[in-house]
Amino acid sequence: MKMAAKSQPKKGKPAPKKKTSKSVPKKAAATKKSAPPKKAKATATKKSAAPKKAQPAKVKSSAGKRIPLADFVNMTYLTETGVKEWLRRGRLTGLQNESGEWMIDAANLEVPAIKRLVR
């Protein structure tokens, strides 16, 4: 039976390393200086660093009329959880009464974003 001979690497000189065009010669890298970073001028009138918070929808006052949360949900395509989330985010206005029930301002029904959801 013949056994297959394993190929072994040749002994002798190692293969020369390939030079890449991306490498920078050491002398050129040592003489090249980078410019210092520019400092931003601080101005008192410019405060655009923080993103602006979305303003809640402006609601006309309906002479203090308020709708219970359950009735508001029945009047719109919103869910109870959705209405509570919109109240938290400021898209709707309302108050909680002493017993903890939400009373939604009736003027919210005239806001364009909510007006399209009225049944």
C-alpha positions in Angstrom: 0.0 0.0 0.0 1.2 3.4 -0.9 0.7 6.3 1.5 0.2 9.8 0.3 3.2 11.9 1.1 2.4 15.0 3.1 3.5 18.2 1.5 5.9 20.1 3.6 6.9 23.7 3.2 10.2 24.4 1.6 13.0 25.4 3.7 15.1 28.3 2.8 14.4 32.0 2.2 11.0 33.2 3.5 8.7 34.8 0.9 9.2 38.6 0.7 6.5 40.7 2.3 4.3 42.6 -0.1 4.3 46.3 0.2 1.0 48.1 0.2 0.4 51.5 -1.3 -1.5 52.6 1.8 1.5 52.6 4.1 3.2 56.0 4.8 6.9 56.2 5.0 8.2 56.8 8.5 9.9 60.1 7.6 6.8 61.5 6.0 4.7 60.6 9.0 7.1 62.1 11.4 7.3 65.5 9.6 3.6 65.8 9.0 1.8 67.7 11.8 -1.9 67.8 12.3 -3.7 71.1 12.9 -5.1 71.6 16.4 -8.9 71.2 16.6 -10.9 74.3 16.2 -12.8 75.6 19.2 -16.4 76.4 18.9 -17.4 79.9 19.9 -19.7 80.0 22.8 -22.6 82.4 22.3 -25.3 83.2 24.8 -28.1 83.4 22.2 -27.5 80.0 20.6 -28.9 77.1 22.5 -29.4 74.5 19.8 -27.4 71.8 21.6 -30.5 70.1 23.2 -33.4 69.0 20.9 -36.6 71.0 21.4 -39.4 69.2 23.1 -42.6 68.9 21.1 -45.1 71.4 22.2 -48.5 70.0 23.2 -51.4 70.7 20.8 -53.1 74.0 21.6 -56.6 73.4 22.7 -59.4 75.9 22.8 -61.2 76.2 26.1 -64.7 74.7 25.9 -65.9 76.5 29.0 -64.5 73.9 31.3 -66.4 70.9 29.7 -64.8 67.6 30.5 -65.6 64.1 29.3 -65.0 61.0 31.4 -62.2 58.7 30.0 -64.6 55.9 29.1 -66.9 58.2 27.2 -64.0 59.8 25.3 -62.8 56.3 24.3 -66.3 55.5 23.0 -66.4 58.8 21.0 -63.0 58.1 19.3 -61.0 55.2 17.8 -58.5 55.5 20.7 -58.1 52.9 23.4 -58.0 53.7 27.1 -54.3 53.0 27.2 -53.8 55.2 24.1 -55.7 58.1 25.7 -53.6 57.8 28.9 -50.4 57.7 26.9 -51.5 60.8 24.9 -52.3 62.6 28.2 -48.9 61.7 29.5 -47.2 63.0 26.4 -49.2 66.2 26.3 -51.2 65.5 23.1 -54.4 65.6 25.1 -55.4 67.7 28.1 -57.4 66.6 31.0 -57.5 66.2 34.8 -57.8 63.5 37.3 -60.7 63.9 39.8 -60.5 63.0 43.5 -61.4 59.3 42.8 -58.5 59.1 40.3 -60.7 58.9 37.2 -59.4 60.9 34.1 -61.6 63.7 32.8 -60.6 64.7 29.3 -61.2 68.3 28.1 -63.9 68.4 25.4 -61.9 70.9 23.4 -59.5 68.0 22.5 -62.1 66.8 20.0 -61.4 69.9 17.9 -57.7 69.4 17.6 -56.9 68.2 14.0 -54.9 65.1 15.2 -57.8 63.9 17.3 -60.6 65.3 15.2 -59.8 62.7 12.5 -60.3 59.9 15.1 -63.8 61.0 16.2 -66.4 58.3 15.4 
